[in-house]
Each structure stands twice: as structure tokens, then as C-alpha cells.
Amino acid sequence: MSRFKTSQSKETPAISTASLPDIIFMLLFFFMVTTTMRETTPLVQVKTPEATEVQKLEKKSLVSYINIGPPLNTNKYGTESRIQLNDRFANVASIQEFVTAERQARDESDRQKITFSLKVDEDVRMGIVTDVKQELRQANALKINYSTRKAADKKRSGNIY
């Protein structure tokens, strides 16, 4: 009869790292696809007003933003409301040039479908917004949108009407 020897020290096998590169590249690809990059650096403070009837825009690639609000750097630019077009401050007179540049940057079939979204701080006076709208009208940019945030649902206390 033969005896089987059992070894006293059993070592655990090493963990296989062969699939580790596959997992890392899968995660990298996932984050590359799902991450969106900010297109412009905000120069003005915008706290959009609340609205109850909110609709999402269908095609965000056809939206150009005009930000209006007090500057973030009040020491350098003051506290008066300013207009931001892309990454720079602008005045009302340069809006027509902005509209022309935005149209030239798009395909010819999409040029008339561009929506200009006004992101306006809730404390901005309406005069500057009216001036911007008049300039957009003169540039034949008639698709205008106001950016808002959805109002929080406030439950009524007491009687239900």
C-alpha cells in the first residue's frame, strides 16, 4: 500500500491579471462617451428664475447661449449686469456679429434652425433683456428661448382646492 504525502504548506494561487487591461479600457471608453465638456467658461453669475411649465429643447447642438447677469469678478468689472457671448463680455451692438458667426459655424441646412437661449439672472433688469431681444430681431434670429429651472413642488397645507 502506498502512502500519499500531503504537503503542509499550501500556497494560494496568484490572482490572474490578464483581464485587467480589458476592464480598464472598458471603463475609460465608458467615461469618454458619457462625459460632456463645458463649452464656455462662465463670466457672469446666472441664477435662472423658476418656472412651472418647462420644456426641454430637442436638439441642444442647435442652441447658442447668451448669458446676462452680474459679473463673477465684481472687483474688476463692477456689479452692473453684463452680456456674455461665448467666452467674452460683449455689448448689445455686437450681438448681430455673434448671430452671424454662429450661423456661419453651422451647416447650411441648420442655419435657420438655431435657437438663441437667453440665460438671464433673476435679478437682472428687463431693459437689457429687451435690448438684446431687439438686436436678435434685427439680426433675423427669431427663435428665442428663456432658460429656467423647474420650480420645486410646494405642497399646500390645509384645504385642497
Phi, psi and omega per residue, in radians:
M1 nan 2.365 -3.109
S2 -1.766 2.656 3.126
R3 -1.859 2.481 3.052
F4 -1.704 2.274 3.117
K5 -1.597 2.333 3.053
T6 -1.844 2.339 -3.115
S7 -1.408 2.414 -3.089
Q8 -1.278 -0.623 -3.070
S9 -1.810 1.815 3.085
K10 -1.676 2.183 3.126
E11 -1.676 2.521 3.082
T12 -1.404 2.451 -3.123
P13 -1.208 2.663 -3.141
A14 -1.223 2.573 3.123
I15 -1.319 2.310 -3.129
S16 -1.322 2.248 3.119
T17 -1.893 0.355 -3.102
A18 -1.172 -0.578 -3.106
S19 -1.605 -0.014 -3.115
L20 -1.078 -0.786 3.093
P21 -1.060 -0.636 3.109
D22 -1.084 -0.752 -3.127
I23 -1.160 -0.726 -3.127
I24 -1.141 -0.763 3.126
F25 -1.177 -0.573 3.072
M26 -1.130 -0.779 3.100
L27 -1.128 -0.734 3.110
L28 -1.059 -0.799 3.110
F29 -1.088 -0.729 3.127
F30 -1.044 -0.823 -3.116
F31 -1.226 -0.552 3.094
M32 -1.172 -0.641 -3.109
V33 -1.337 -0.662 -3.013
T34 -1.588 -0.237 -3.096
T35 -1.466 2.366 3.047
T36 -1.907 2.495 -3.131
M37 -1.751 2.499 3.083
R38 -1.248 2.288 -3.076
E39 -1.466 -0.638 -3.115
T40 -2.242 2.687 3.076
T41 -1.584 2.179 -3.118
P42 -1.199 2.259 3.076
L43 -1.898 -0.291 3.135
V44 -2.094 2.680 3.125
Q45 -1.520 2.170 -3.122
V46 -2.252 1.951 2.963
K47 -1.954 1.760 -3.027
T48 -1.190 2.580 3.132
P49 -1.224 2.798 3.119
E50 -1.461 2.585 3.094
A51 -2.457 2.635 -3.141
T52 -1.639 -0.605 3.141
E53 -1.794 1.674 -3.060
V54 -2.001 2.379 3.058
Q55 -2.204 2.467 3.094
K56 -1.478 2.570 3.076
L57 -1.323 2.481 -3.075
E58 -1.240 -0.923 -3.049
K59 -2.104 1.750 -3.085
K60 -1.263 -0.266 3.111
S61 -1.248 -0.297 3.125
L62 -1.750 0.355 -3.117
V63 -1.940 2.311 3.022
S64 -2.033 2.327 -3.018
Y65 -1.770 2.437 2.998
I66 -2.129 1.994 -3.110
N67 -1.706 2.359 3.116
I68 -2.317 2.211 3.135
G69 3.048 3.133 3.099
P70 -1.247 2.524 -3.115
P71 -1.134 2.611 3.077
L72 -1.214 -0.662 3.121
N73 -1.665 1.487 -3.079
T74 -1.261 -0.420 3.109
N75 -1.141 -0.640 -3.084
K76 -1.570 -0.674 -3.001
Y77 -1.928 -0.072 -3.135
G78 1.498 -2.964 -3.076
T79 -1.943 -0.077 -3.133
E80 -1.248 2.534 -3.106
S81 -1.067 2.450 -3.118
R82 -2.213 2.794 3.102
I83 -1.817 2.302 3.086
Q84 -2.018 2.142 3.046
L85 -2.037 2.041 -3.026
N86 0.973 -2.085 -3.072
D87 -1.877 0.481 -3.122
R88 -2.556 2.732 3.020
F89 -1.323 2.618 -3.136
A90 -2.528 2.903 3.025
N91 -1.865 3.076 -3.053
V92 -1.118 -0.600 -3.084
A93 -1.159 -0.415 -3.100
S94 -1.548 0.086 -3.119
I95 -1.219 -0.662 3.129
Q96 -1.111 -0.664 3.072
E97 -1.134 -0.676 3.114
F98 -1.093 -0.757 3.133
V99 -1.099 -0.760 3.125
T100 -1.094 -0.759 3.135
A101 -1.138 -0.687 3.121
E102 -1.153 -0.661 3.114
R103 -1.199 -0.672 -3.132
Q104 -1.194 -0.465 -3.123
A105 -1.358 -0.236 -3.102
R106 -1.741 2.888 3.018
D107 -1.131 2.715 -3.092
E108 -1.103 -0.570 -3.138
S109 -1.272 -0.395 -3.096
D110 -1.708 -0.060 -3.019
R111 -1.103 -0.638 -3.137
Q112 -1.485 -0.107 -3.126
K113 -1.684 0.007 -3.095
I114 -1.178 2.313 3.056
T115 -1.869 2.293 3.098
F116 -1.738 2.010 -3.078
S117 -1.721 2.168 3.113
L118 -1.627 1.979 3.035
K119 -1.734 1.759 -3.006
V120 -2.022 2.328 3.069
D121 -1.117 2.541 -3.060
E122 -1.194 -0.272 -3.129
D123 -1.749 0.079 -3.130
V124 -1.315 2.450 3.094
R125 -1.216 2.616 -3.039
M126 -1.274 -0.305 -3.110
G127 -1.062 -0.782 -3.135
I128 -1.198 -0.606 3.106
V129 -1.173 -0.701 3.100
T130 -1.118 -0.711 3.111
D131 -1.093 -0.731 3.116
V132 -1.116 -0.750 3.132
K133 -1.117 -0.655 3.113
Q134 -1.135 -0.720 3.113
E135 -1.160 -0.665 3.079
L136 -1.119 -0.677 3.115
R137 -1.127 -0.725 3.127
Q138 -1.176 -0.490 3.099
A139 -1.491 0.089 -3.126
N140 1.064 0.613 3.028
A141 -1.782 1.587 -2.971
L142 -1.721 -0.139 3.084
K143 -1.620 1.751 -3.081
I144 -2.080 2.461 -3.129
N145 -2.278 2.508 3.027
Y146 -1.822 2.160 3.096
S147 -1.398 2.324 3.129
T148 -2.418 3.035 2.994
R149 -2.044 2.621 -3.087
K150 -1.246 2.336 -3.135
A151 -1.217 2.468 3.102
A152 -1.239 2.408 3.124
D153 -1.246 2.080 3.112
K154 -1.829 2.118 -3.123
K155 -1.358 2.421 3.120
R156 -1.384 2.450 3.046
S157 -1.772 2.621 3.135
G158 1.600 -2.426 -3.075
N159 -1.267 2.567 3.069
I160 -1.742 2.210 -3.105
Y161 -1.771 nan nan
